[in-house]
Amino acid sequence: MPVVVNGYEFTDVDMERELPEHQDAADPVKSAMTALVLRRILLQEAQQSGLQNDDEEALIDALLQQEVSVPTPGRDECMRQYQAHPDHFRVGELAEASHILFQVTPGVDLDALRKHATVVLEDVLENPTQFGECAKANSNCPSGEVGGSLGQIARGATVPEFEQALFAAEAGRIIPKLVETRFGLHIIQVGRKVEGQMLPFDKVEKDIANAMHQASHDHALRQYLQLLVGRAQISGIDMQGADSPLVQ
């Protein structure tokens, strides 16, 4: 079934040109067609607005600059963001960690894996001095050969779920629950911690303002695209949820 937007029918040539840009998408064909539809809608909107440019990308940029405008956050807004998320602006924070990994692999019985991990967790909570031996016997991570030790870890060095649990935990303790990440189930032992220090607000104010402005702009862009999609006549593709920026 052909995809048609406000009377414009896309061809196989259109798709062949766009598809290589979307090979990393979960559904490259759907992603490419969504981008084509959004671009066509924006080009038509730009022309109806009286904008003119032989370069399509420049024409779309001109339309978005005209229609999607958000204010730059002020100093007070940036300060509230700084105070609300202190961990984002802390440097030099370190934590020693050891872990026992129960890896999730294709075909693994998750219930049985979780039960086994829970039994090991109970054992090391009762006998913390046995953590290293339990890591050697049970961990699917190469660190098991050295008692599960991962050494010193800085923020940003591990997956978010592991980092959040590690830096929220008390030094010198075993986290009393399994921590689940994309790699599997972890039992984490926290060693010494270095708290680090906050960067001065003046050093990060500009970065905060830029990040907040970008987030506001992205939100406004999604709303604008949804508005255009909602009033366009589109057939051959379901555009529900098509709220991502079209082409970088």
Long-range contacts (C-beta under 8 A, 24 or more apart in sequence): 1-235, 1-236, 2-236, 3-33, 3-36, 3-37, 3-234, 3-235, 3-236, 3-237, 4-233, 4-234, 4-235, 4-236, 5-37, 5-40, 5-41, 5-44, 5-232, 5-233, 5-234, 6-40, 6-41, 6-44, 6-232, 6-233, 6-234, 7-233, 8-40, 8-44, 10-36, 10-37, 10-40, 21-247, 30-237, 33-237, 34-237, 34-239, 34-242, 34-244, 34-246, 35-246, 35-247, 37-229, 37-234, 37-237, 37-239, 37-242, 38-225, 38-228, 38-229, 38-242, 38-246, 38-247, 39-246, 39-247, 41-225, 41-228, 41-229, 41-232, 42-228, 42-246, 45-228, 57-247, 60-246, 64-221, 64-224, 67-224, 68-217, 68-220, 68-221, 68-224, 69-220, 70-213, 70-216, 70-217, 70-220, 71-216, 72-209, 72-213, 73-208, 73-209, 73-212, 73-213, 73-216, 75-205, 77-212, 78-201, 78-205, 78-208, 78-209, 78-212, 79-201, 79-205, 81-208, 81-212, 82-201, 82-204, 82-205, 82-208, 86-198, 87-155, 87-167, 89-198, 89-199, 89-204, 90-155, 90-195, 90-196, 90-197, 90-198, 90-199, 91-196, 91-197, 91-199, 92-194, 92-196, 92-197, 93-154, 93-155, 93-167, 93-193, 93-194, 93-195, 93-196, 94-152, 94-153, 94-154, 94-193, 94-194, 94-196, 95-152, 95-153, 95-166, 95-167, 95-171, 95-190, 95-191, 95-192, 95-193, 95-194, 96-150, 96-151, 96-152, 96-153, 96-190, 96-191, 96-192, 96-193, 97-149, 97-150, 97-151, 97-153, 97-166, 97-188, 97-189, 97-190, 97-191, 98-131, 98-132, 98-135, 98-143, 98-147, 98-148, 98-149, 98-150, 98-188, 98-189, 98-191, 99-135, 99-139, 99-141, 99-143, 99-148, 99-150, 99-162, 99-186, 99-187, 99-188, 99-189, 100-124, 100-131, 100-134, 100-135, 100-138, 100-139, 100-141, 100-144, 100-148, 100-186, 100-187, 101-139, 101-140, 101-141, 101-143, 101-144, 101-183, 101-184, 101-185, 101-186, 102-138, 102-139, 102-140, 102-184, 102-185, 102-186, 103-140, 103-141, 103-183, 103-184, 104-183, 104-184, 104-185, 113-184, 113-185, 114-178, 114-185, 117-178, 117-185, 117-187, 118-178, 120-187, 121-174, 121-176, 121-177, 121-178, 121-187, 124-174, 124-187, 124-189, 125-174, 125-176, 128-174, 128-189, 131-174, 131-189, 134-187, 140-184, 148-189, 159-183, 162-186, 162-188, 166-190, 167-193, 218-245, 221-245
